[in-house]
Amino acid sequence: MDRTDAKELLHIKAWLGRAAEVVAHGKDAYLSDDLLQEAGDSLMMKLGEAANRLTRRGVASPEGVEWAVAVANRNFIIHRYDEISRELTWQTLAVDLPGWAAALSRSFALAEDALRNPA
């Protein structure tokens, strides 16, 4: 695996971990806390940008992960922030992104190996 791709994937791994931290506060806390909402938005925007970069580099997403959906989500948050549904962002953080973590686990392991053992 290319080092640039590996680094991008490991950024995704870290952001997914942060998203899990946001979710650990619970839905009620998320829905009532602007700071948690902003944190979730920031993480989803970063994930979307990373997905966009990986797409441009020709890195295929594994089953259960759709780079294009993450990019669209990023664009929506950035450009239509006044229309964000907190129920939907919660769903993304609490349901969709944990699925990403599972689906990408093999890619994360390969990325870690690529950075530990450069060719």
C-alpha positions as a printed NumPy array, in Angstrom:
array([[  0.   ,   0.   ,   0.   ],
       [  1.183,   3.49 ,  -0.864],
       [  2.263,   5.594,   2.16 ],
       [ -0.068,   8.459,   1.233],
       [ -3.055,   6.106,   1.084],
       [ -1.985,   4.475,   4.34 ],
       [ -1.776,   7.813,   6.117],
       [ -5.187,   8.852,   4.816],
       [ -6.73 ,   5.589,   5.993],
       [ -5.197,   5.996,   9.434],
       [ -6.604,   9.516,   9.659],
       [ -9.999,   7.947,   8.969],
       [ -9.394,   5.385,  11.712],
       [ -8.598,   8.15 ,  14.216],
       [-11.641,  10.216,  13.232],
       [-13.903,   7.189,  13.526],
       [-12.564,   6.738,  17.044],
       [-13.369,  10.364,  17.821],
       [-16.864,   9.91 ,  16.391],
       [-17.336,   6.978,  18.771],
       [-16.357,   9.311,  21.629],
       [-19.061,  11.773,  20.56 ],
       [-21.593,   8.935,  20.407],
       [-20.547,   7.672,  23.849],
       [-22.105,  10.824,  25.339],
       [-25.504,   9.523,  24.19 ],
       [-28.148,  10.8  ,  21.852],
       [-29.819,  13.162,  24.322],
       [-26.511,  14.846,  25.127],
       [-25.675,  15.118,  21.429],
       [-29.039,  16.639,  20.531],
       [-28.789,  19.22 ,  23.326],
       [-25.097,  20.142,  23.036],
       [-24.008,  22.463,  20.232],
       [-20.356,  21.631,  20.872],
       [-20.911,  17.893,  20.394],
       [-22.862,  18.644,  17.234],
       [-20.052,  20.824,  15.885],
       [-17.533,  18.104,  16.76 ],
       [-19.617,  15.551,  14.866],
       [-19.916,  17.877,  11.891],
       [-16.179,  18.462,  11.829],
       [-15.459,  14.74 ,  11.912],
       [-17.939,  14.029,   9.119],
       [-16.431,  16.799,   6.995],
       [-12.938,  15.397,   7.518],
       [-14.13 ,  11.894,   6.677],
       [-15.751,  13.193,   3.51 ],
       [-12.605,  15.001,   2.455],
       [-10.49 ,  11.896,   3.105],
       [-12.978,   9.827,   1.107],
       [-12.693,  12.332,  -1.732],
       [ -8.9  ,  12.122,  -1.686],
       [ -8.929,   8.329,  -1.66 ],
       [-11.413,   8.285,  -4.535],
       [ -9.185,  10.592,  -6.59 ],
       [ -6.243,   8.281,  -5.853],
       [ -8.212,   5.259,  -7.07 ],
       [ -8.56 ,   3.569,  -3.683],
       [-11.697,   1.439,  -3.746],
       [-13.898,   1.396,  -0.683],
       [-14.697,  -1.955,   0.909],
       [-18.221,  -3.338,   1.032],
       [-20.228,  -1.341,   3.557],
       [-18.401,   1.935,   2.871],
       [-19.369,   4.366,   0.138],
       [-16.829,   7.106,  -0.432],
       [-19.338,   9.03 ,  -2.575],
       [-21.886,   9.19 ,   0.252],
       [-19.254,  10.556,   2.641],
       [-18.266,  13.197,   0.082],
       [-21.908,  14.175,  -0.452],
       [-22.409,  14.363,   3.312],
       [-19.339,  16.619,   3.622],
       [-20.629,  18.905,   0.903],
       [-24.069,  19.104,   2.494],
       [-22.657,  20.005,   5.909],
       [-20.402,  22.672,   4.433],
       [-22.8  ,  24.25 ,   1.956],
       [-26.234,  23.649,   3.454],
       [-25.4  ,  23.877,   7.16 ],
       [-28.668,  25.722,   7.796],
       [-30.627,  22.629,   6.731],
       [-28.822,  20.006,   8.838],
       [-31.061,  17.496,  10.586],
       [-29.533,  16.529,  13.919],
       [-31.486,  13.27 ,  13.878],
       [-29.734,  12.374,  10.612],
       [-26.294,  13.43 ,  11.79 ],
       [-26.818,  11.351,  14.937],
       [-27.793,   8.382,  12.753],
       [-24.612,   8.836,  10.711],
       [-22.412,   9.051,  13.803],
       [-24.095,   6.312,  15.837],
       [-25.027,   3.761,  13.164],
       [-23.25 ,   4.357,   9.87 ],
       [-19.753,   5.215,  11.065],
       [-19.357,   2.214,  13.406],
       [-20.142,   0.101,  10.331],
       [-17.345,   1.891,   8.518],
       [-14.928,   1.049,  11.317],
       [-15.747,  -2.636,  10.965],
       [-15.68 ,  -2.621,   7.161],
       [-12.351,  -0.774,   7.058],
       [-10.587,  -2.81 ,   9.762],
       [ -8.589,  -4.836,   7.228],
       [ -7.576,  -1.67 ,   5.356],
       [ -6.476,  -0.1  ,   8.63 ],
       [ -4.299,  -3.116,   9.429],
       [ -2.717,  -2.979,   5.969],
       [ -2.123,   0.764,   6.364],
       [ -0.434,   0.285,   9.72 ],
       [  1.742,  -2.455,   8.251],
       [  2.65 ,  -0.274,   5.256],
       [  3.869,   2.494,   7.534],
       [  5.739,   0.122,   9.857],
       [  7.404,  -1.796,   7.029],
       [  7.99 ,   0.525,   4.066],
       [  8.851,  -1.256,   0.836]])
